[in-house]
Amino acid sequence: MGAVLPLLALRAFVETARHGSLKAAAEAMGVTSGAISQQLKLLQERTGVSLFERTRQGVALSAAGTRVYPELKRAFDQIEASLHTLERLKGRQTLRISAAPTFAASWLAPRLAQFSAQHPHIDVQLDASTQLMDLHRDGVDIAIRHGLGRYPGLEARHLFAPVLLPVASPALLDGAAVPNDAADCLRFPLLQDSDRRDWRLWFDAMGVDADPRMERGPAFDDDLLLIRAAEAGHGIALVRDIHAAAEIAAGRLRVVLDQPWPQAFAYYALSLPAEESLHPGVPLFLAWLEAQLMQHAG
């Protein structure tokens, strides 16, 4: 082999293996599917080894491709991480925050202007996502996630543990017998989380016997959707208190029964260890975030 490495062809191989199709690899690299196919052909000609096998679903790694893919993927991930390091070293002042969609929309986004006013030299980019992020590779400076605090290799700063509250629109409750205890909520339509677990667990914690109605009703995969359905009068929703705080304060939602259910899960701010993080805005944002939460709690 010559001294010049076929980096473009190797990248095309890695992205095709990562995504499982030429089209998805082309989208990831910003080129056409034909260009990906051509690069894979050049790589096969140079190595003399077939790296993929065609299937009905697209392409699959051959035995040879399976053998070399993990090392090549790791190499390109390291290159990408090094590029992000260089971007930070040149004084980039964009702070990229990734947060769960409901938390981003209902709590964080409305307050970001306050951080920008205090630190006008830092531009914040807020990405709403529930996907796990590789802070070494994905260019994310801080990820705010809902979990149990087990994030190996990262600094995990506990923010708060929300509680679940039953809420409904005043229109749904007006003219009806307001629930006096948890069992009375079964007389109303229940809006469910995507797993249909929260209501059942809440009723169990309140000492209510099992009932088929606990798992009936339309289901939603995000608190923000549950809140909007409850505002529209479609039923009682069980949502995290911090997500519905604005709607409750404005009178668009009412707490049906003051029986909050504490959760083991909490929100955490994840960042790289101090010796690995090169963005000066990270400690500034974390300090501001904690101050905002203390103000909210007060």
N, C-alpha and C positions, 0 to 999 in steps of 0.2 A: 504493500500500500504506500501511497505517497504521503508526504508530510502534512498536506492540507486536509483537515478533517471536514467531512461533509455535514457541517452542523445543521444546515437547513433541512437536509434529508433526515437526519437523526431526530430533529425536532418534529418533523412531519410524522415520523414513526411513533414518537412518544405521545403526541396528541391524538393520533388515530387509535392507539392502544388505550389511552386514557378514556376516550369518549365512545369508542366502539363503532365509529362510522367515519367515512371520509368527509361527509358533509359537516358533521359536528367539528371535526378537526379543522376543516377549512374556516369555519366561523370563528374558532378559537384563535387561529393565526391570521385572520383577516385576508384570506386569499380564496381562490376558487377550488372546487373539488378536483378539477382537472390538474391544478398545480400540485395538490397533495399527491394525486395519483402519479404524476410525473416524478416527483421527488422519491416516492417509494420505489418506483421502477429503477431510478438511478442508484438507490441504495442497494437494491437487490442485485443489480448488475455489478456493482463494485464489490460486494461481499460474496456473491455467488450463493447466497442463502435466502430461502423463502421465509419471510417473517410473518406473513398472514395467510389465513385460509378464508375463502369466501363462504358465507352462510346465508340463510334466508333472511336473517335479521341484519346483515351487514358484513362485517369482517370479524374474525377471531384470531388471536395469536396462535402461531404455529409453535411447535416445541422449541425451536430456536428463539423465536420472538419472546416466548414466556421466560426463557432463561436470561435474556439480556434486558428485558423491559424494566425490572425494578432498579437496576443500577443506573440506566440511562435516565429514568424518571427522577431519581434522586439527584443526579448530576445537574439536570436542567432546573430543578427546584432550588439547588444551591446557587446556580447562576442568577436566578431571579431574585433570591434573597440578597445576594451581593449587590445587585443593581439597586434594590431598595435602600441598602446601606449607603451606597454612593449618593443617592438622591437626598438622603437625610444629611449627609456630610456637607453637601453644598448649600445647606441652610434653608432647605424647603420648610415653609411655615404652614403647610396645609396639614391639619390634624384630622385624620380619618377615624370616625367613630362608627362602630357597627352595633346596633341595638335591635332587640326583638320588636316587631312592627307595632304592637299595641303600646308598649312602653315608649317607643320613639314618637308615636303620633299623639298620645294622650298626655305624656308628662315631659319628655325631654325636648321635643321640638318647640313647644311654646316658650321654653325658658332659655333657649340658646342665644337669643339676642342679648341677654344679660351677660353671658360669658364674653360675647364679642365686644360688648361695650367696655368690659374690664380689660380685655386683651385684644385690641384692634389689630395687632400685628399677626394674629393667628387666624387663619381661615379654617372654619370647621366644615368638614364634609360628613353628613349623617347618612348612613346606609341602613335601611330597615331590612333585617334578615334574621331568620332563625337558624341558618346554616352554621355549622361549626367552622371557625376560621383558624387558619394557621398564621399566627401573628408574625412568624419569621418569613413567610412567603407571600401572603396575600396583601401586604401593604396596609393592613389595619393596625392602628396605634392602640386603640382601646376597644374591647368588645364587652358589651353589657349583656349578660346572659342569665337565665332563670334556671337554677339547678341546685345541686347539693354542695357546691364548693370544691369539688374534686377536679382540679385542672392541673395535672402534672406539668412542671416546667414553666408555669406562669405565676405571676403575682395575682392572687385572687382577693380582692378587697370586698368584704361583706358590705352591702348597701342597706338593704332592709328586707324583712320577711312580710309579704302581704298577707291579708286575711280575705277570705271569701265572704261576701255579703249577698243576701237575696234582695234584688231591686226590681222595681217595676214602674211603669208610667203612672202618674196620678190618675189619668183617664181610666186605666184598667181597674184601679182600686176604688175610685169614687163610685158610690152607689152599690158597692159590694161589701160583704161582711169582711172587715179587715182581719187578717189572720192574728190570732192571739197566741198561737204556739206553732212549732214547726209542722206538725201534722196538718194544720189548716192550709198550708201552702199547696197541699195536694188537690185542693178544690179549684186551683187555677192551672192554666196551661203552663208547663215548664219548658224553658228554653235550655237545650242541652249543650254541653261541650262535645267535641268531636268523638271522644271515647265513651260518652254517656256514663261517666263514673262520678263526677263531682257531686251531683245531687244525691246519688245513692250513698256516697261516703258522708256527705253533710247530714242527711237524715239519720244515718247510723250513729254519727257523733252526737246528734240531738236526742237519741233514744227512741226513734220512731221505727216501728216494725216494718219489715220489707213489704213493699207494695208495688205491683206492676207499673203503676202510674209514675214511679220515680224515674223510669228510664224512657218515658214516652215524650214525644214532642220533637220539633225540628232541631237539628244539631248544627253547630257552627265551630269552625276550627280556630277562631281567634276571639279574644275578649271584645275587641272593637266591634265585631259583627254582632256579638251577643248584646252589647250595649245598644246598638242601633235598632235591633229587633225589639228590645225591651222598650226603648223610647217610642217605637211605633205602636206599642200596646199589644204585642203579640203574646205576651206571657211574662212570667217571672224569670229573671236571669240570675245566676249565681256567678258573680264576677269579683275580681280582685279590687279591693277598696280603692287603691291608688289610681286605677284605670277609670273608675266611675266618679271620682271626686268632683270633677268640674260639672258633670251632669246633675249630681246630687245638689251641689251648691246652687246651681241655676234653677233648680226645681223641675228639671225635665225628667228626673228619676227620683223615686222615693225609696228609702230603705223599708222593706216590707216588715222585717222582723230583726230587731237588733240582737242577732245571734251570730256573730262572726265566727268563722272556722279557721283557726291558725293552720298554716301549712308548713311542712318540713322544708319545702323548697324556698329559696330566697334569691334575690337579685345580687349578682356579683359583677364588679368591674374588673376585667381581665386585662393585664398588660404584661409586657416582657419584664424580666428582672431588671433592676436599675442598671446593672453593669452592661446589659445588652441593649437597652432602649436609648436611642440617640436623639429622640425628639424632645426638645425642652418644654413643649406644651403639655406633655403627658402629666407630670406632677401638678402643673397649674390646673388642668382640667379636673383631675381627680380631687384636688382640694376644693375647687369650686363645686363639684358634684356633691361632696359630703356636706358642704355648707348649705346647699340648697335643700338637701334631705333633712338636715337638722331644723332648718326653717320650716319646712313642711310639717315635720313631726311636732314642732311647737305650736 
